[in-house]
Amino acid sequence: MRNVDPEVFLVARPQLDYDALAAYLTEVGGSSWLERLDQGHLDNDALNLAEFAGRLCYRSWEPGLNPNVTRVRTDQDAYLANILSSAHGSVLEHVTFSFALHNVSRVLTHELVRHRPGAAISQESLRFVRLNDIPFWFPDWATADPELMARATAMLEQMEQFQVWMAGHFGLDSEGLPFHEKKHKTSFMRRFAPDGVATGLLWSANIRTLRHTIEARTDPGAEEEIRLLFGKIGDLMRAEAPALFGDYTVQDGAWIPRWRKV
Ligand SMILES: Cc1cc2nc3c(=O)[nH]c(=O)nc-3n(C[C@H](O)[C@H](O)[C@H](O)COP(=O)(O)OP(=O)(O)OC[C@H]3O[C@@H](n4cnc5c(N)ncnc54)[C@H](O)[C@@H]3O)c2cc1C
């Protein structure tokens, strides 16, 4: 039995092609927006992409391109705050981040996959990947309870021994065993792993989904491990895209947005 902690690795973020943006903006007469970006914000592609999507909707690159637009916000933070406050959420769907979630339990992944729109998931297959041991996360309050830990550890070690015994019993390492047979038996064997077994997945989500899921899964009523994980995701996102995650207040681990349901 291996003691592990749930971890998050932010592995992908948006990247803009500024030459293509410039070519498009020349076409539509919006080059002054890019010049404004150059003066300060060009370094944050996520925020720039959200702003680009929003301005495209109203041709609000600069006053006059749309006769209905006589003035435009020139400050990006103020512009994006207005997107949030007016719940113009679709523009946030273009901005996607990918997270490798490592050593998270099947308890957690089962809850996470309930969030459907705006998310992409590739989960470690315990039909293909054989369990040699049972990595497991214990919260601090559990590790502080010696009798609980002794009993839990003994049970997990017994489960591990059963995994190893089954692998031998089914001859999974025998030469020439067809792969479909390994897969068949590996899938049977995973039934004897606990829900708490640590595994992993790649989770990609757009800003709209991230905002909603961070709020829902750090709520005091949410499950302890997923609260911990989404607190970490909230911290990462606030650093990555402050103008789109700076409106939250964090109270006892709960991320409460100023603008809900964008
Ligand atoms: C504290 C807590 C306890 C929970 N307990 C249980 C439980 O006991 N049993 C259980 O089965 N589940 C439970 N859930 C899961 C919960 O019911 C949702 O399925 C899950 O949180 C996904 O969130 P969501 O419904 O907001 O959907 P998401 O997939 O995150 O979608 C985001 C939003 O899009 C809209 N949307 C998405 N799909 C649809 C649709 N088909 N129709 C209309 N609008 C849609 C909704 O506005 C939704 O809020 C719990 C969740 C939490 C946070």
The ligand as an SDF file (V2000), in Angstrom:
LIG
                    3D

 53 58  0  0  0  0  0  0  0  0999 V2000
  -22.5400   18.5520   -3.1310 C   0  0  0  0  0  0  0  0  0  0  0  0
  -22.9960   17.6640   -4.2370 C   0  0  0  0  0  0  0  0  0  0  0  0
  -23.7130   16.4940   -3.9610 C   0  0  0  0  0  0  0  0  0  0  0  0
  -24.1670   15.6700   -5.0050 C   0  0  0  0  0  0  0  0  0  0  0  0
  -24.8480   14.5150   -4.7100 N   0  0  0  0  0  0  0  0  0  0  0  0
  -25.2860   13.7090   -5.7130 C   0  0  0  0  0  0  0  0  0  0  0  0
  -26.0040   12.5020   -5.4550 C   0  0  0  0  0  0  0  0  0  0  0  0
  -26.2660   12.1500   -4.3220 O   0  0  0  0  0  0  0  0  0  0  0  0
  -26.4010   11.7320   -6.4960 N   0  0  0  0  0  0  0  0  0  0  0  0
  -26.1490   12.0820   -7.8060 C   0  0  0  0  0  0  0  0  0  0  0  0
  -26.5420   11.3750   -8.7280 O   0  0  0  0  0  0  0  0  0  0  0  0
  -25.4610   13.2140   -8.0750 N   0  0  0  0  0  0  0  0  0  0  0  0
  -25.0300   14.0290   -7.0860 C   0  0  0  0  0  0  0  0  0  0  0  0
  -24.3280   15.1630   -7.3670 N   0  0  0  0  0  0  0  0  0  0  0  0
  -24.0710   15.4510   -8.7810 C   0  0  0  0  0  0  0  0  0  0  0  0
  -25.0100   16.5750   -9.2870 C   0  0  0  0  0  0  0  0  0  0  0  0
  -26.3670   16.1910   -9.2660 O   0  0  0  0  0  0  0  0  0  0  0  0
  -24.6310   16.9520  -10.7400 C   0  0  0  0  0  0  0  0  0  0  0  0
  -24.8880   15.8770  -11.6190 O   0  0  0  0  0  0  0  0  0  0  0  0
  -23.1780   17.2940  -10.8670 C   0  0  0  0  0  0  0  0  0  0  0  0
  -22.7750   18.1710   -9.8400 O   0  0  0  0  0  0  0  0  0  0  0  0
  -22.9330   17.9430  -12.2310 C   0  0  0  0  0  0  0  0  0  0  0  0
  -23.2400   19.3190  -12.1570 O   0  0  0  0  0  0  0  0  0  0  0  0
  -24.3280   20.0450  -13.0350 P   0  0  0  0  0  0  0  0  0  0  0  0
  -25.6420   19.3800  -12.9330 O   0  0  0  0  0  0  0  0  0  0  0  0
  -24.2640   21.4790  -12.6900 O   0  0  0  0  0  0  0  0  0  0  0  0
  -23.9170   19.7420  -14.5260 O   0  0  0  0  0  0  0  0  0  0  0  0
  -22.7140   20.1310  -15.4540 P   0  0  0  0  0  0  0  0  0  0  0  0
  -22.5560   18.9510  -16.3170 O   0  0  0  0  0  0  0  0  0  0  0  0
  -21.5330   20.6170  -14.6950 O   0  0  0  0  0  0  0  0  0  0  0  0
  -23.3410   21.2790  -16.3100 O   0  0  0  0  0  0  0  0  0  0  0  0
  -23.2050   22.6640  -16.0380 C   0  0  0  0  0  0  0  0  0  0  0  0
  -24.5540   23.3460  -16.1830 C   0  0  0  0  0  0  0  0  0  0  0  0
  -25.0390   23.1620  -17.5070 O   0  0  0  0  0  0  0  0  0  0  0  0
  -26.4740   22.9900  -17.4580 C   0  0  0  0  0  0  0  0  0  0  0  0
  -26.7980   21.6340  -17.9320 N   0  0  0  0  0  0  0  0  0  0  0  0
  -25.9350   20.6080  -18.1010 C   0  0  0  0  0  0  0  0  0  0  0  0
  -26.5700   19.5380  -18.5740 N   0  0  0  0  0  0  0  0  0  0  0  0
  -27.8430   19.8690  -18.6770 C   0  0  0  0  0  0  0  0  0  0  0  0
  -28.9810   19.1400  -19.0920 C   0  0  0  0  0  0  0  0  0  0  0  0
  -28.9210   17.8890  -19.4900 N   0  0  0  0  0  0  0  0  0  0  0  0
  -30.1660   19.7790  -19.0590 N   0  0  0  0  0  0  0  0  0  0  0  0
  -30.2550   21.0750  -18.6790 C   0  0  0  0  0  0  0  0  0  0  0  0
  -29.2090   21.8220  -18.2650 N   0  0  0  0  0  0  0  0  0  0  0  0
  -28.0220   21.2130  -18.2730 C   0  0  0  0  0  0  0  0  0  0  0  0
  -26.8840   23.1660  -16.0140 C   0  0  0  0  0  0  0  0  0  0  0  0
  -27.2160   24.5340  -15.8160 O   0  0  0  0  0  0  0  0  0  0  0  0
  -25.6290   22.8050  -15.2650 C   0  0  0  0  0  0  0  0  0  0  0  0
  -25.5350   23.3550  -13.9700 O   0  0  0  0  0  0  0  0  0  0  0  0
  -23.8760   16.0000   -6.3450 C   0  0  0  0  0  0  0  0  0  0  0  0
  -23.1430   17.1710   -6.6120 C   0  0  0  0  0  0  0  0  0  0  0  0
  -22.6960   17.9890   -5.5900 C   0  0  0  0  0  0  0  0  0  0  0  0
  -21.8880   19.2460   -5.9210 C   0  0  0  0  0  0  0  0  0  0  0  0
  1  2  1  0
  2  3  1  0
  2 52  2  0
  3  4  2  0
  4  5  1  0
  4 50  1  0
  5  6  2  0
  6  7  1  0
  6 13  1  0
  7  8  2  0
  7  9  1  0
  9 10  1  0
 10 11  2  0
 10 12  1  0
 12 13  2  0
 13 14  1  0
 14 15  1  0
 14 50  1  0
 15 16  1  0
 16 17  1  0
 16 18  1  0
 18 19  1  0
 18 20  1  0
 20 21  1  0
 20 22  1  0
 22 23  1  0
 23 24  1  0
 24 25  2  0
 24 26  1  0
 24 27  1  0
 27 28  1  0
 28 29  2  0
 28 30  1  0
 28 31  1  0
 31 32  1  0
 32 33  1  0
 33 34  1  0
 33 48  1  0
 34 35  1  0
 35 36  1  0
 35 46  1  0
 36 37  1  0
 36 45  1  0
 37 38  2  0
 38 39  1  0
 39 40  1  0
 39 45  2  0
 40 41  1  0
 40 42  2  0
 42 43  1  0
 43 44  2  0
 44 45  1  0
 46 47  1  0
 46 48  1  0
 48 49  1  0
 50 51  2  0
 51 52  1  0
 52 53  1  0
M  END
$$$$
